């Protein structure tokens, strides 16, 4: 739900779920956050559009898209997934595969 609440109609692919954000949502454990994201990825509800990067030269968080919406072009975000015109999945696909 928190990822969906970030979606504004043209930023699918630029949704994030950091540890800091998760604490604000009431998720106290990084393990719970990682398990939730892993489950959503495994079952196709979200798509990781950018890998997280942590180095002494800087860091960036992973970014995600909701799979039942088209992935938007997100200039400057260095997405690793190309924008789409249609959603990668349908709600029906997601429900039937769960």
Phi, psi and omega in degrees: 000321182296321176295317181296325180293338177282338185290127183244010180103343178214025179231025179289116188124342180245041179255139184230159178215081182273166177300320179297316178297317182299322177300319178296330180278354181096010177265106188274341185249129175300329179295322179294317178299312181296322178294316180298313179298318179299318178294316179297320177293313183301321183267003172084009181286331176228161177233130176282123183257346177207137179279145176288155182217125178230118178212174179288348179266000180141176180213161174210148181273160173292150177237155186224162173232149172279125191288345181267008171238153174298147178276127184273156170286130182234083184306137177081359183263354178054049179293146179262003180237134181286151175298155179234156176272333180235158179297141176297329181226161171252160176302319179301315177304315184293317181291319182290334181271352182278000000 
